């Protein structure tokens, strides 16, 4: 607990401990949070004439944050996406504060009432590595039901399967050997072969222990074939939980199809050629695959750098050593408090 701590204390521990050690955020994401909070501190000084050393936790309220967002849009001319990212960072910071000191719960709730602005998107939203890890971490796979959901999400991402392809998947379509693969029955009544990771093989071997070859791989709690609605329900269940820990998800429209888009974008950022991605996704026309080239450089810098299916089972602390090498923005924030 950190009761009786002031604004700088919470700020440093949030950036220096909570984001990297507890949430496992990457260097890029942490620096994005640092930038957002630095801009808010600067705004409070330049516009409200409150020196950084005089800022208190009470100043992080709905009125000040709302005016700060208008300032970013009207004076700084930032994009709606950047505006939403700044809001997400501040809300995440206040969430951290109220976790440690419940007296600030009301402030946190009021901040969450500030709406994220909608803006046109070229493609369906995708999950970054940080967001995917947070999403997966919400699933309690120690229970039978939780494990089934864990396997479902893993296979959806690993294969980039469409929802209909995943619910139609049967045990006989899964081939677990040295080069394990799955046969997906897709659009146009066409089948495609998709290789899967060793981690997925491990999960499937456990998941399929008591199933026959004609059985559907994924069933609902009544033992019947999983439906589209069922998949949407599962995704939304863990998405809502993940939003409490990962505020950037508040700005995204995540659906079951988003895992397919995430896989494709992660491939692209890792340097995989478009023809390979086209074949993996089962696109007839490569022009369909080219929609992923519309990703901005800002989005690319925040996306995953490796296409590893074992991302789902990795230790969240692996990024800690990387981000600590770059403390430039944190040093700049600390300098503000010395003025």
C-alpha positions as CSV (number, residue, x, y, z in Angstrom):
1,X,0.0,0.0,0.0
2,X,1.1,3.6,-0.7
3,X,-1.2,5.6,1.4
4,X,-0.2,9.2,2.2
5,X,2.0,9.4,-0.9
6,X,1.9,12.5,-3.0
7,X,1.5,13.0,-6.8
8,X,5.2,12.5,-7.7
9,X,5.5,9.4,-5.5
10,X,2.6,7.8,-7.3
11,X,3.8,8.9,-10.7
12,X,7.3,7.5,-10.3
13,X,6.0,4.1,-8.9
14,X,3.4,3.9,-11.6
15,X,5.9,4.4,-14.4
16,X,8.9,2.7,-12.8
17,X,7.3,-0.3,-11.1
18,X,3.6,-0.9,-11.9
19,X,3.6,-0.7,-15.7
20,X,6.7,-2.9,-16.3
21,X,6.6,-5.2,-13.4
22,X,2.9,-5.8,-12.7
23,X,1.4,-5.3,-16.1
24,X,4.5,-6.3,-18.2
25,X,4.1,-3.4,-20.6
26,X,6.7,-3.0,-23.4
27,X,9.1,-0.1,-23.7
28,X,7.1,1.6,-26.4
29,X,3.8,1.4,-24.4
30,X,5.5,2.7,-21.2
31,X,7.0,5.6,-23.1
32,X,3.6,6.4,-24.5
33,X,2.2,6.6,-20.9
34,X,5.2,8.8,-19.8
35,X,4.6,11.2,-22.7
36,X,0.9,11.5,-21.9
37,X,1.5,12.3,-18.2
38,X,4.4,14.7,-19.0
39,X,2.0,16.6,-21.4
40,X,-0.6,16.8,-18.7
41,X,1.9,18.2,-16.2
42,X,3.1,20.7,-18.7
43,X,-0.4,21.7,-19.5
44,X,-1.2,22.3,-15.8
45,X,1.8,24.6,-15.6
46,X,1.4,26.5,-18.9
47,X,-2.3,26.9,-18.9
48,X,-3.4,26.6,-15.2
49,X,-0.2,28.2,-13.8
50,X,0.3,25.3,-11.4
51,X,3.9,24.4,-11.0
52,X,4.6,20.6,-11.2
53,X,5.8,20.6,-7.6
54,X,2.4,22.0,-6.6
55,X,0.2,19.5,-8.5
56,X,-1.8,17.3,-6.2
57,X,-3.9,14.2,-6.8
58,X,-7.0,16.4,-6.4
59,X,-5.9,18.2,-9.6
60,X,-6.4,15.0,-11.6
61,X,-10.1,15.5,-12.0
62,X,-12.7,15.3,-14.7
63,X,-12.7,19.1,-15.3
64,X,-8.9,19.4,-15.7
65,X,-8.6,16.3,-17.8
66,X,-11.5,17.3,-20.1
67,X,-9.9,20.7,-20.7
68,X,-6.6,19.1,-21.2
69,X,-8.1,16.9,-24.0
70,X,-9.6,20.0,-25.7
71,X,-6.2,21.7,-25.4
72,X,-4.6,18.8,-27.2
73,X,-7.2,18.9,-30.0
74,X,-7.6,22.7,-30.4
75,X,-4.1,24.0,-29.6
76,X,-1.8,21.1,-30.3
77,X,-3.9,19.7,-33.2
78,X,-3.3,16.1,-32.2
79,X,-5.2,13.2,-33.9
80,X,-8.3,11.7,-32.3
81,X,-6.3,8.5,-31.8
82,X,-3.6,10.4,-29.9
83,X,-6.2,12.2,-27.8
84,X,-7.8,8.9,-26.9
85,X,-4.4,7.4,-26.0
86,X,-3.6,10.3,-23.6
87,X,-7.0,9.8,-21.9
88,X,-6.4,6.1,-21.5
89,X,-3.0,6.7,-19.9
90,X,-4.4,9.2,-17.4
91,X,-7.3,6.9,-16.5
92,X,-4.9,4.0,-16.0
93,X,-2.8,6.2,-13.7
94,X,-5.8,7.1,-11.6
95,X,-6.9,3.5,-11.5
96,X,-3.5,2.6,-10.0
97,X,-3.9,5.4,-7.4
98,X,-7.3,4.3,-6.3
99,X,-6.2,0.7,-6.0
100,X,-3.6,1.8,-3.5
101,X,-5.8,4.4,-1.8
102,X,-9.6,3.9,-2.2
103,X,-10.2,7.5,-1.2
104,X,-9.6,8.3,-4.9
105,X,-12.2,5.9,-6.2
106,X,-14.7,8.6,-6.9
107,X,-12.1,10.5,-9.0
108,X,-11.3,7.4,-11.0
109,X,-15.0,6.8,-11.7
110,X,-15.5,10.4,-12.8
111,X,-12.6,10.2,-15.2
112,X,-14.0,7.0,-16.7
113,X,-17.1,8.9,-17.6
114,X,-15.1,11.0,-20.1
115,X,-15.9,9.6,-23.5
116,X,-13.4,8.3,-26.0
117,X,-13.9,9.9,-29.4
118,X,-14.8,7.8,-32.3
119,X,-12.9,8.0,-35.6
120,X,-12.8,6.3,-38.9
121,X,-10.8,3.2,-39.1
122,X,-9.5,1.5,-42.3
123,X,-9.5,-1.9,-40.8
124,X,-10.9,-3.7,-37.8
125,X,-9.0,-3.1,-34.6
126,X,-6.2,-5.4,-33.6
127,X,-4.5,-6.3,-30.3
128,X,-0.9,-5.3,-29.6
129,X,1.4,-7.7,-27.7
130,X,0.7,-5.9,-24.5
131,X,-3.1,-5.9,-25.0
132,X,-3.1,-9.6,-26.1
133,X,-1.1,-10.6,-23.0
134,X,-3.4,-8.7,-20.7
135,X,-6.5,-10.2,-22.5
136,X,-5.2,-13.7,-22.1
137,X,-4.2,-13.2,-18.5
138,X,-7.9,-12.7,-17.6
139,X,-8.6,-16.4,-18.4
140,X,-8.5,-18.7,-15.4
141,X,-7.3,-21.8,-17.2
142,X,-7.1,-23.8,-13.9
143,X,-10.8,-24.6,-14.4
144,X,-12.2,-26.8,-17.1
145,X,-14.3,-24.0,-18.6
146,X,-11.5,-21.5,-18.4
147,X,-9.1,-23.9,-20.1
148,X,-11.5,-24.5,-22.9
149,X,-11.7,-20.7,-23.4
150,X,-7.9,-20.4,-23.2
151,X,-7.5,-23.0,-25.9
152,X,-10.1,-21.3,-28.1
153,X,-8.5,-17.9,-28.0
154,X,-5.1,-19.4,-28.6
155,X,-6.2,-21.3,-31.6
156,X,-8.1,-18.4,-33.0
157,X,-5.0,-16.2,-32.9
158,X,-2.6,-19.0,-33.9
159,X,-4.5,-19.9,-37.0
160,X,-6.1,-16.5,-37.8
161,X,-9.3,-18.5,-38.3
162,X,-12.6,-16.9,-39.1
163,X,-15.3,-17.4,-36.5
164,X,-17.2,-19.9,-38.8
165,X,-14.0,-21.8,-39.4
166,X,-13.3,-22.2,-35.7
167,X,-16.7,-23.3,-34.7
168,X,-16.9,-25.8,-37.7
169,X,-13.5,-27.3,-36.8
170,X,-13.6,-31.0,-36.0
171,X,-11.0,-33.3,-34.4
172,X,-10.4,-35.1,-37.7
173,X,-9.2,-31.8,-39.1
174,X,-6.3,-31.5,-36.6
175,X,-3.0,-33.3,-37.4
176,X,-0.5,-33.4,-34.5
177,X,2.9,-34.6,-35.6
178,X,6.4,-33.1,-36.3
179,X,4.9,-30.5,-38.5
180,X,1.5,-30.1,-36.9
181,X,-1.3,-28.4,-38.9
182,X,-5.0,-27.8,-39.0
183,X,-7.3,-28.0,-42.0
184,X,-9.8,-25.1,-42.0
185,X,-12.9,-25.1,-44.1
186,X,-13.3,-21.6,-45.2
187,X,-15.1,-19.3,-47.6
188,X,-16.1,-20.6,-51.0
189,X,-16.3,-24.1,-49.6
190,X,-12.5,-24.2,-49.8
191,X,-10.1,-25.9,-47.4
192,X,-6.7,-24.5,-46.4
193,X,-3.8,-25.9,-44.4
194,X,-2.5,-23.9,-41.5
195,X,0.6,-24.9,-39.5
196,X,0.4,-24.3,-35.7
197,X,3.0,-23.7,-33.0
198,X,4.3,-26.2,-30.5
199,X,2.5,-24.4,-27.8
200,X,-0.8,-24.9,-29.6
201,X,0.0,-28.5,-30.1
202,X,0.5,-28.9,-26.4
203,X,-2.8,-27.3,-25.6
204,X,-4.7,-29.3,-28.2
205,X,-3.3,-32.6,-27.0
206,X,-4.7,-31.9,-23.6
207,X,-8.0,-30.5,-24.9
208,X,-8.7,-33.4,-27.3
209,X,-8.0,-36.3,-24.9
210,X,-11.6,-37.5,-24.6
211,X,-12.9,-36.5,-28.1
212,X,-13.7,-38.6,-31.1
213,X,-12.6,-37.8,-34.6
214,X,-16.1,-36.6,-35.7
215,X,-16.5,-34.3,-32.6
216,X,-16.4,-30.6,-32.9
217,X,-13.3,-29.2,-31.2
218,X,-15.1,-26.5,-29.4
219,X,-18.4,-27.1,-27.6
220,X,-20.6,-25.0,-25.4
221,X,-21.4,-25.8,-21.7
222,X,-24.2,-28.1,-22.9
223,X,-21.9,-30.2,-25.0
224,X,-23.2,-28.8,-28.3
225,X,-21.3,-27.1,-31.2
226,X,-20.2,-23.6,-30.2
227,X,-22.0,-20.9,-32.0
228,X,-21.0,-17.4,-33.2
229,X,-22.9,-15.9,-30.4
230,X,-21.0,-18.2,-28.0
231,X,-17.6,-17.1,-29.3
232,X,-18.6,-13.4,-29.1
233,X,-19.8,-13.9,-25.5
234,X,-16.5,-15.5,-24.5
235,X,-14.4,-12.7,-26.2
236,X,-16.5,-9.9,-24.6
237,X,-16.3,-11.6,-21.2
238,X,-12.5,-11.4,-21.1
239,X,-12.4,-8.1,-23.0
240,X,-14.4,-6.4,-20.3
241,X,-12.1,-7.8,-17.6
242,X,-9.0,-6.7,-19.6
243,X,-10.3,-3.2,-19.9
244,X,-9.9,-2.7,-16.2
245,X,-6.1,-3.3,-16.5
246,X,-5.5,-2.1,-20.0
247,X,-7.2,1.3,-20.7
248,X,-6.1,1.4,-24.4
249,X,-8.7,-1.4,-25.0
250,X,-11.4,1.1,-24.2
251,X,-10.7,2.9,-27.5
252,X,-10.9,-0.3,-29.6
253,X,-13.7,-2.3,-31.1
254,X,-12.4,-5.8,-30.4
255,X,-14.4,-8.7,-31.8
256,X,-13.6,-12.4,-32.5
257,X,-12.4,-11.3,-35.9
258,X,-9.8,-9.0,-34.3
259,X,-7.6,-12.0,-33.5
260,X,-7.4,-12.8,-37.2
261,X,-6.4,-9.2,-37.9
262,X,-3.9,-9.2,-35.1
263,X,-2.2,-12.3,-36.5
264,X,-2.0,-10.7,-39.9
265,X,-0.6,-7.4,-38.6
266,X,1.9,-9.2,-36.4
267,X,3.1,-11.1,-39.4
268,X,3.5,-7.9,-41.4
269,X,5.4,-6.1,-38.8
270,X,7.7,-9.0,-38.4
271,X,8.7,-8.7,-42.1
272,X,6.6,-11.5,-43.5
273,X,5.8,-11.0,-47.2
274,X,2.3,-10.2,-48.4
275,X,2.0,-13.4,-50.6
276,X,2.8,-15.6,-47.5
277,X,0.2,-13.7,-45.4
278,X,-2.3,-14.0,-48.2
279,X,-1.9,-17.7,-48.3
280,X,-2.0,-18.1,-44.5
281,X,-5.3,-16.1,-44.3
282,X,-6.8,-17.8,-47.4
283,X,-7.4,-14.6,-49.3
284,X,-8.1,-15.2,-53.0
285,X,-7.0,-11.7,-54.1
286,X,-3.8,-10.2,-52.7
287,X,-5.6,-6.8,-52.7
288,X,-7.6,-8.0,-49.8
289,X,-4.3,-8.6,-47.9
290,X,-3.0,-5.2,-48.8
291,X,-5.4,-3.5,-46.4
292,X,-2.9,-4.2,-43.7
293,X,-0.4,-1.9,-45.4
294,X,-2.6,1.1,-44.2
295,X,-1.2,0.7,-40.7
296,X,0.5,3.9,-39.6
297,X,4.1,4.0,-38.4
298,X,2.9,5.0,-35.0
299,X,0.7,1.9,-34.7
300,X,3.5,-0.2,-36.0
301,X,5.9,0.9,-33.3
302,X,3.4,-0.2,-30.7
303,X,2.6,-3.6,-32.2
304,X,4.3,-6.9,-31.5
305,X,7.7,-7.4,-33.1
306,X,7.7,-11.2,-33.1
307,X,5.1,-13.6,-34.5
308,X,5.4,-16.2,-31.7
309,X,2.3,-18.2,-30.7
310,X,4.0,-18.8,-27.4
311,X,3.2,-15.1,-26.6
312,X,0.2,-16.5,-24.8
313,X,2.2,-18.5,-22.4
314,X,5.2,-16.2,-21.9
315,X,6.2,-14.5,-18.6
316,X,5.0,-11.0,-18.6
317,X,8.2,-9.8,-16.9
318,X,10.4,-10.4,-20.0
319,X,10.1,-6.8,-21.2
320,X,11.4,-5.3,-17.9
321,X,15.1,-5.2,-18.8
322,X,14.3,-3.6,-22.2
323,X,12.3,-0.6,-21.0
324,X,14.6,0.3,-18.2
325,X,17.3,1.1,-20.7
326,X,15.3,4.1,-21.9
327,X,14.5,6.6,-19.1
328,X,14.8,9.8,-21.0
329,X,11.2,10.8,-20.7
330,X,11.0,9.8,-17.0
331,X,14.1,12.0,-16.4
332,X,12.4,14.9,-18.2
333,X,9.4,14.4,-15.9
334,X,11.5,14.5,-12.8
335,X,13.2,17.6,-14.1
336,X,9.9,19.3,-14.2
337,X,9.4,18.8,-10.4
338,X,12.7,20.4,-9.7
339,X,11.6,23.7,-11.2
